[in-house]
C-alpha cells in the first residue's frame, strides 16, 4: 500500500520513498483550489489508487484537520524538494487545479503533469509522469488517487494518523 502514497508523489525518482500523505481536510467547504487546503472537510478520508489503470491493492485511511494542513503541506509531496523537484506550478480551474513540476535526480528528469478535482467529500488526483535518463525516455506512467470523506475520525485516531497495511503512523512524525 506504500505505493498509494508514492503515487501521490508521482515522480519516478521517488518511487521508493515513504512519502504517504496525499489526503487532508480543512474547515473550508467547497472544491479544492490552488490557494487553499486540498481536502475541505475535516475527518476520516479513504484513499485508493490505480497505476496505468490497474488497481493498487489496499486502501489507506487518514485523519485530517485544518491544523494538520497548516503544519504539513500535503500537496508539496507531489514534487518534493528532497527529490530534486521544483515547486509545483498550480493553475486554478473550475473544481480544482492543474499542476506541473520537473524533478531532477541521479541523472533522471521526471516531468509531472496532472489535475486535482473534487468537492467537499470527494477528491481525485490524476497525474502522468514522463521520465528521461541520459537522453532515453520511458513510456509515461499514469496515476489516479481517489479520496473520499467517510465520516468523523474514529476514537483513538488523531489528526495526522494514517492507517495502511494494518499499521498506523503519523504523517507529522515521518
ABEGO torsion letter per residue (X at the ends): XAAAAAAAAGBAAAAABABABABBBBABBEBBBAABBABABBEBBBBBBBBGGBBBBEBBBBBBBAAAAAABBAAAAABBAAAGBBBBBBBBBBGEBBBBBBBBBGGBBBBBBBBBBEBAABBBBBBBBBBBBGGBBBBBBBBBBBBBBAEBBBBGBBBGBBBBGGBBBBAAAX
